[in-house]
Amino acid sequence: MIETPVPEIPGGPPQDKRVDEIVQRGPGGALALAGIATAIVFALWFLFYFVIFLPRGIIQ
């Protein structure tokens, strides 16, 4: 597989330093996305439980 190099910005920092700066910021976006997805799953579960499951009553 042939990798194409990312062009460097003229007058900007070298590519390795840019990558190091990005990596040092951490996975903030990934953690935010995972948190939002988890919140949606919990919200749907509670919605199902309170709107569909509980109103049916005790199954005999």
Distance bins in CASP14 RR format, pairs under 12 A and 6 or more apart:
PFRMAT RR
TARGET T0000
AUTHOR 0000-0000-0000
RMODE 2
METHOD distances of the structure
MODEL  1
5 15 1 0 0 1 0 0 0 0 0 0 0
5 16 0 0 0 0 0 1 0 0 0 0 0
6 14 0 0 0 0 0 1 0 0 0 0 0
6 15 1 0 0 1 0 0 0 0 0 0 0
6 16 0 0 0 0 0 1 0 0 0 0 0
6 18 0 0 0 0 1 0 0 0 0 0 0
6 19 0 0 0 0 1 0 0 0 0 0 0
6 22 0 0 0 0 0 1 0 0 0 0 0
7 15 0 0 0 0 1 0 0 0 0 0 0
7 18 0 0 0 0 0 1 0 0 0 0 0
8 14 1 0 0 1 0 0 0 0 0 0 0
8 15 1 0 1 0 0 0 0 0 0 0 0
8 16 0 0 0 0 0 1 0 0 0 0 0
8 17 0 0 0 0 0 1 0 0 0 0 0
8 18 0 0 0 0 1 0 0 0 0 0 0
8 19 0 0 0 0 0 1 0 0 0 0 0
9 15 0 0 0 0 1 0 0 0 0 0 0
9 17 0 0 0 0 0 1 0 0 0 0 0
9 18 0 0 0 0 1 0 0 0 0 0 0
11 18 0 0 0 0 0 1 0 0 0 0 0
12 18 0 0 0 0 1 0 0 0 0 0 0
12 21 0 0 0 0 0 1 0 0 0 0 0
13 19 0 0 0 0 1 0 0 0 0 0 0
13 20 0 0 0 0 1 0 0 0 0 0 0
13 21 1 0 0 1 0 0 0 0 0 0 0
13 22 0 0 0 0 0 1 0 0 0 0 0
14 20 0 0 0 0 1 0 0 0 0 0 0
14 21 0 0 0 0 0 1 0 0 0 0 0
15 21 0 0 0 0 0 1 0 0 0 0 0
15 22 0 0 0 0 0 1 0 0 0 0 0
16 22 0 0 0 0 0 1 0 0 0 0 0
16 23 0 0 0 0 0 1 0 0 0 0 0
17 23 0 0 0 0 0 1 0 0 0 0 0
17 24 0 0 0 0 0 1 0 0 0 0 0
18 24 0 0 0 0 0 1 0 0 0 0 0
18 25 0 0 0 0 0 1 0 0 0 0 0
19 25 0 0 0 0 0 1 0 0 0 0 0
20 26 0 0 0 0 0 1 0 0 0 0 0
22 28 0 0 0 0 0 1 0 0 0 0 0
22 29 0 0 0 0 0 1 0 0 0 0 0
25 31 0 0 0 0 0 1 0 0 0 0 0
26 32 0 0 0 0 0 1 0 0 0 0 0
27 33 0 0 0 0 1 0 0 0 0 0 0
27 34 0 0 0 0 1 0 0 0 0 0 0
27 35 0 0 0 0 0 1 0 0 0 0 0
28 34 0 0 0 0 1 0 0 0 0 0 0
28 35 0 0 0 0 0 1 0 0 0 0 0
28 36 0 0 0 0 0 1 0 0 0 0 0
29 35 0 0 0 0 1 0 0 0 0 0 0
29 36 0 0 0 0 1 0 0 0 0 0 0
29 37 0 0 0 0 0 1 0 0 0 0 0
30 36 0 0 0 0 0 1 0 0 0 0 0
30 37 0 0 0 0 0 1 0 0 0 0 0
31 37 0 0 0 0 0 1 0 0 0 0 0
31 38 0 0 0 0 0 1 0 0 0 0 0
32 38 0 0 0 0 0 1 0 0 0 0 0
32 39 0 0 0 0 0 1 0 0 0 0 0
33 39 0 0 0 0 0 1 0 0 0 0 0
33 40 0 0 0 0 0 1 0 0 0 0 0
34 40 0 0 0 0 0 1 0 0 0 0 0
34 41 0 0 0 0 0 1 0 0 0 0 0
35 41 0 0 0 0 1 0 0 0 0 0 0
35 42 0 0 0 0 1 0 0 0 0 0 0
35 43 0 0 0 0 0 1 0 0 0 0 0
36 42 0 0 0 0 0 1 0 0 0 0 0
36 43 0 0 0 0 0 1 0 0 0 0 0
37 43 0 0 0 0 0 1 0 0 0 0 0
37 44 0 0 0 0 0 1 0 0 0 0 0
38 44 0 0 0 0 0 1 0 0 0 0 0
38 45 0 0 0 0 0 1 0 0 0 0 0
39 45 0 0 0 0 0 1 0 0 0 0 0
39 46 0 0 0 0 0 1 0 0 0 0 0
40 46 0 0 0 0 0 1 0 0 0 0 0
40 47 0 0 0 0 0 1 0 0 0 0 0
41 47 0 0 0 0 0 1 0 0 0 0 0
41 48 0 0 0 0 0 1 0 0 0 0 0
42 48 0 0 0 0 0 1 0 0 0 0 0
42 49 0 0 0 0 0 1 0 0 0 0 0
43 49 0 0 0 0 0 1 0 0 0 0 0
43 50 0 0 0 0 0 1 0 0 0 0 0
43 51 0 0 0 0 0 1 0 0 0 0 0
44 50 0 0 0 0 0 1 0 0 0 0 0
44 51 0 0 0 0 0 1 0 0 0 0 0
44 52 0 0 0 0 0 1 0 0 0 0 0
45 51 0 0 0 0 0 1 0 0 0 0 0
45 52 0 0 0 0 0 1 0 0 0 0 0
45 53 0 0 0 0 0 1 0 0 0 0 0
46 52 0 0 0 0 0 1 0 0 0 0 0
46 53 0 0 0 0 0 1 0 0 0 0 0
46 54 0 0 0 0 0 1 0 0 0 0 0
47 53 0 0 0 0 0 1 0 0 0 0 0
47 54 0 0 0 0 0 1 0 0 0 0 0
48 54 0 0 0 0 1 0 0 0 0 0 0
48 55 0 0 0 0 0 1 0 0 0 0 0
48 56 0 0 0 0 0 1 0 0 0 0 0
49 55 0 0 0 0 0 1 0 0 0 0 0
49 56 0 0 0 0 0 1 0 0 0 0 0
50 56 0 0 0 0 0 1 0 0 0 0 0
53 59 0 0 0 0 1 0 0 0 0 0 0
END
